[in-house]
């Protein structure tokens, strides 16, 4: 009995809260049953692909090119006149992305440059009306996603480098946030009305209105984005649509997913995070690039290797989070070859090993020097990322398992184990290949 209790607490199966309620910020938000179910589905999916694509892709220097190169808005806003991605094929994107094993796509519907990549009535500055292409790639993508059975989420920038009503902080006399908020709500309504079921709206840009606090001082947020209205709108229009916000701080009421930008939850290796807080209640997602850029960049050769990408995915799964891995299609509308091949190779590995990742949850045992654990339905998976000392893994709890219960996931080889009173030891074979992830399955 005690073993069962200990084990279920360890696996996070207990009904009682396992950690003190430290999420002051999210008190007061009670997600609907639809949102709760959607959050669990999101957690099951583990792997998504991010798409950064817009007018900026033509300039091949990433999505910040307008800002970085100080291109005046009057100039930048003529560029859509040359946007004609003649090789765009939504079905092909979806197939290339599905081949990676990803279960959902998150695409930039409107980035900081303020150009809407979807047909919108809220502004003429959009792909349908302001380009000679006159197509709505978001509609084509939505149709392809729904036909191919993969989820679709929308990235949406809160900040805007062009609109007069957006308070940029440069004293623009026409700044009128109430007006801008109405515009955003009109667009969000379109996004959640015209494209079928959407998994999540993924906000970005909140950080633009936060000042870096003095050393040792708490973070003060004194700009009111009107989140209450925005989040309520989303949850009302599509109750199963989740809210994510890449604001780098403790989640606030109405949010369903906590985002970690270029970061393993809680580690802040990117330096963007303003909190070490990792939510227990919200789903978690880490977004990462395949090279160094989000938007298409010709001069970025820093491609990550497939083993590294897979190890990241596994490490993140062992922290109860999803990986959102980015591709930046080019101006012709195709996903760069270097991304397509990497996605395909990841997919080959996931097709074989996905059982130990999809649908799993992290355990209460924190990541270990040798790797991470995941679990589901009577199974624990040890993901051995580094050969442990003496090839021995000691878990700080015991397990009541039968003979032959511990196996190499790859070929079913039975592995030796020892049940202690309070611990459980597994022997990793000397020749185990940990270059990606040596997976050990424990059947409970
Ligand atoms: C940052 C960047 C933005 C990018 C996002 C993706 O917020 O400003 O360009 O879209 O990260 O996580």
Boltz pocket constraint, residues with backbone or C-beta under 6 A from the ligand:
constraints:
  - pocket:
      binder: B
      contacts: [[A, 52], [A, 63], [A, 64], [A, 204], [A, 205], [A, 246], [A, 261], [A, 287], [A, 294]]
      max_distance: 6.0
